[in-house]
């Protein structure tokens, strides 16, 4: 996985924490340290734990997910008292401890959905993903400069600062980061196209019920798994 998996995980983590309106202290920036700490798993990028179709899932993929889950939980727990005084549903933001097996299953689902999206001709082109990246980068920079106003402006600017600190921790320039992320936008957007297609088969009433949507899509994923060859190459690692 090189730095690409770290990029994708960083996006997910930032979205979750930004949604909770959390301000991270800029002192000894933990986001920079997170980037630095993630580099130690690069040695595991060639250790293949599982194969799904044409996709390889490595030890680095799994260990990085564990690292981000722990970091997310630590940051959110520090601000737990602030969340308790808000109208937010705390449980929707707090991450729970998950096993390596749970993480692997999540990565398997992701790999299957992306391959299925491509099989059905729902994949997003590199050029379209690049345009999406450029627009996302433009918006983030405009918010950081104060040129674009948004809800929770102060918190958004703080999180963008942390985001940039994380990139520095990875030892990457911002240009390198944004260029590497394009292929992951391809994956995310392609999976989104597939999900939209599957959900479109639901009744309009059921589409408005998030629980029914999740249940419907979960059932679809379980059926899809039966059509793909999944190989677990290192079961012992998952038990650690």
C-alpha positions as CSV (number, residue, x, y, z in Angstrom):
1,X,0.0,0.0,0.0
2,X,2.6,2.9,0.1
3,X,1.3,6.2,1.2
4,X,-2.0,5.9,-0.8
5,X,-3.8,4.0,1.9
6,X,-2.6,6.5,4.5
7,X,-4.1,9.3,2.3
8,X,-7.5,7.5,2.1
9,X,-7.6,6.8,5.8
10,X,-6.7,10.4,6.5
11,X,-9.7,11.7,4.5
12,X,-12.1,9.4,6.4
13,X,-10.6,10.4,9.8
14,X,-10.8,14.2,9.0
15,X,-14.4,14.0,7.9
16,X,-15.4,12.1,11.1
17,X,-13.6,14.5,13.4
18,X,-14.6,17.6,11.5
19,X,-18.2,16.5,11.7
20,X,-17.9,16.5,15.4
21,X,-16.5,20.0,15.4
22,X,-13.4,19.2,17.3
23,X,-10.4,21.6,17.6
24,X,-7.1,19.9,18.0
25,X,-4.4,21.8,19.9
26,X,-1.7,23.0,17.5
27,X,1.1,22.8,20.1
28,X,2.9,19.5,19.6
29,X,0.7,18.7,16.7
30,X,-0.5,15.1,17.0
31,X,-1.4,15.0,13.3
32,X,2.2,15.5,12.3
33,X,3.2,12.8,14.6
34,X,0.5,10.5,13.2
35,X,2.0,11.0,9.8
36,X,5.5,10.2,11.1
37,X,4.2,7.1,13.0
38,X,2.4,5.7,10.0
39,X,5.7,5.5,8.1
40,X,6.9,2.6,10.3
41,X,4.4,0.3,8.6
42,X,5.9,0.8,5.2
43,X,8.1,-2.3,5.7
44,X,4.9,-4.4,5.7
45,X,3.5,-3.2,2.4
46,X,4.7,-6.4,0.6
47,X,3.4,-8.7,3.2
48,X,0.2,-10.0,1.6
49,X,-2.5,-11.1,4.1
50,X,-5.3,-11.7,1.6
51,X,-6.3,-11.6,-2.1
52,X,-9.6,-10.6,-3.5
53,X,-9.9,-11.0,-7.2
54,X,-7.1,-8.8,-8.6
55,X,-6.6,-6.9,-5.3
56,X,-4.0,-7.6,-2.7
57,X,-4.6,-6.7,1.0
58,X,-1.4,-6.2,2.9
59,X,-0.3,-6.2,6.5
60,X,0.4,-2.5,6.2
61,X,-3.2,-1.9,5.1
62,X,-4.5,-3.5,8.2
63,X,-2.0,-2.0,10.7
64,X,-2.6,1.5,9.3
65,X,-6.4,1.1,9.9
66,X,-5.7,0.0,13.5
67,X,-3.4,3.1,14.0
68,X,-6.0,5.5,12.6
69,X,-8.8,3.9,14.7
70,X,-6.8,4.3,17.9
71,X,-5.9,7.9,17.0
72,X,-9.4,8.8,16.2
73,X,-10.6,7.4,19.5
74,X,-7.9,9.2,21.5
75,X,-8.7,12.6,19.9
76,X,-12.4,12.2,20.4
77,X,-12.1,11.0,24.0
78,X,-10.1,14.2,24.8
79,X,-13.1,16.3,23.7
80,X,-15.8,14.0,25.1
81,X,-16.9,16.5,27.6
82,X,-17.5,19.1,24.9
83,X,-19.5,16.6,22.8
84,X,-21.6,15.7,25.9
85,X,-22.7,19.4,26.1
86,X,-23.8,19.5,22.5
87,X,-26.7,18.0,20.7
88,X,-24.5,15.5,18.8
89,X,-25.0,11.8,19.0
90,X,-21.6,10.9,20.6
91,X,-21.9,7.2,19.7
92,X,-22.0,8.0,16.0
93,X,-18.5,9.5,16.2
94,X,-16.6,7.4,18.7
95,X,-14.7,4.5,17.2
96,X,-14.8,1.2,18.9
97,X,-11.9,-1.2,19.2
98,X,-12.0,-3.6,16.2
99,X,-10.1,-6.7,15.5
100,X,-7.7,-7.4,12.6
101,X,-10.4,-9.7,11.3
102,X,-13.0,-7.0,11.3
103,X,-10.7,-4.6,9.5
104,X,-9.8,-7.3,6.9
105,X,-13.5,-7.9,6.2
106,X,-14.0,-4.2,5.7
107,X,-11.1,-4.1,3.2
108,X,-12.4,-7.2,1.4
109,X,-15.8,-5.5,1.0
110,X,-14.1,-2.4,-0.4
111,X,-12.1,-4.4,-2.9
112,X,-15.1,-6.4,-4.0
113,X,-17.3,-3.3,-4.5
114,X,-14.7,-1.6,-6.5
115,X,-14.1,-4.6,-8.8
116,X,-17.8,-5.0,-9.2
117,X,-18.2,-1.3,-10.1
118,X,-15.6,-1.7,-12.8
119,X,-17.2,-4.9,-14.1
120,X,-20.6,-3.1,-14.4
121,X,-19.0,-0.2,-16.2
122,X,-19.6,2.2,-13.3
123,X,-16.0,3.1,-12.8
124,X,-15.0,6.8,-12.8
125,X,-12.2,7.8,-15.2
126,X,-8.9,9.1,-14.0
127,X,-9.6,12.5,-15.6
128,X,-12.9,12.9,-13.8
129,X,-11.3,11.8,-10.5
130,X,-8.6,14.4,-11.1
131,X,-11.2,17.1,-11.6
132,X,-12.9,16.1,-8.4
133,X,-9.5,16.3,-6.6
134,X,-8.8,19.7,-8.0
135,X,-12.2,21.0,-6.9
136,X,-11.7,19.5,-3.4
137,X,-8.3,21.0,-3.1
138,X,-9.5,24.4,-4.3
139,X,-12.3,24.5,-1.7
140,X,-10.0,23.4,1.2
141,X,-7.4,26.1,0.3
142,X,-10.1,28.8,-0.1
143,X,-11.5,27.9,3.4
144,X,-7.9,28.0,4.8
145,X,-7.3,31.5,3.3
146,X,-10.7,32.7,4.5
147,X,-11.9,33.3,0.9
148,X,-14.7,30.8,1.3
149,X,-17.1,30.8,4.3
150,X,-18.6,27.7,5.6
151,X,-20.4,26.4,8.7
152,X,-18.1,26.1,11.7
153,X,-15.5,28.1,9.9
154,X,-13.0,28.2,12.7
155,X,-13.1,24.5,13.3
156,X,-12.8,23.8,9.5
157,X,-9.7,26.0,9.2
158,X,-8.2,24.3,12.3
159,X,-8.7,20.8,10.8
160,X,-7.3,21.9,7.4
161,X,-4.2,23.0,9.3
162,X,-4.0,19.6,11.0
163,X,-4.5,18.0,7.6
164,X,-1.5,19.8,6.2
165,X,0.5,18.9,9.3
166,X,-0.3,15.2,8.6
167,X,1.0,15.5,5.1
168,X,4.2,17.0,6.3
169,X,4.5,14.1,8.8
170,X,4.3,11.7,5.8
171,X,7.3,13.5,4.3
172,X,5.2,14.5,1.2
173,X,4.7,17.8,-0.5
174,X,1.1,18.8,-0.9
175,X,1.4,18.4,-4.7
176,X,2.6,14.8,-4.2
177,X,-0.3,14.1,-1.8
178,X,-3.0,15.4,-4.1
179,X,-1.6,13.7,-7.2
180,X,-1.4,10.4,-5.4
181,X,-5.0,10.7,-4.1
182,X,-6.5,10.7,-7.5
183,X,-6.6,6.9,-7.9
184,X,-8.4,6.6,-4.6
185,X,-11.0,9.2,-5.6
186,X,-11.5,6.9,-8.6
187,X,-12.2,4.0,-6.2
188,X,-14.5,6.0,-3.8
189,X,-16.5,7.6,-6.6
190,X,-16.9,4.3,-8.5
191,X,-18.1,2.5,-5.4
192,X,-20.5,5.4,-4.9
193,X,-21.9,4.9,-8.4
194,X,-22.4,1.2,-7.7
195,X,-24.2,1.9,-4.4
196,X,-26.5,4.5,-6.0
197,X,-27.4,2.0,-8.7
198,X,-28.2,-0.7,-6.1
199,X,-30.2,1.6,-3.9
200,X,-32.2,2.9,-6.9
201,X,-34.0,-0.5,-6.9
202,X,-35.6,0.3,-3.5
203,X,-39.0,1.9,-3.1
204,X,-39.0,5.7,-2.6
205,X,-40.3,5.2,0.9
206,X,-37.5,2.8,1.9
207,X,-34.9,5.1,0.4
208,X,-35.7,7.7,3.0
209,X,-35.1,5.2,5.8
210,X,-31.3,5.1,6.5
211,X,-31.6,1.8,8.4
212,X,-33.4,0.1,5.6
213,X,-30.9,1.5,3.1
214,X,-28.0,0.1,5.1
215,X,-29.7,-3.2,5.6
216,X,-30.5,-3.5,1.9
217,X,-26.9,-2.7,0.8
218,X,-25.4,-5.0,3.5
219,X,-27.5,-7.8,2.1
220,X,-26.2,-7.0,-1.4
221,X,-22.6,-7.0,-0.2
222,X,-23.0,-10.4,1.4
223,X,-24.5,-11.9,-1.8
224,X,-21.7,-10.3,-3.9
225,X,-19.0,-11.9,-1.7
226,X,-20.2,-15.3,-2.9
227,X,-19.3,-14.4,-6.4
228,X,-15.7,-13.5,-5.7
229,X,-12.7,-15.6,-4.8
230,X,-11.3,-14.6,-1.4
231,X,-8.0,-16.0,-0.3
232,X,-6.7,-15.6,3.2
233,X,-2.9,-16.2,3.1
234,X,-2.0,-15.4,6.8
235,X,-4.7,-16.5,9.2
236,X,-2.3,-16.4,12.2
237,X,-1.7,-12.6,11.8
238,X,-5.4,-12.0,12.1
239,X,-5.5,-13.8,15.5
240,X,-2.8,-11.6,17.0
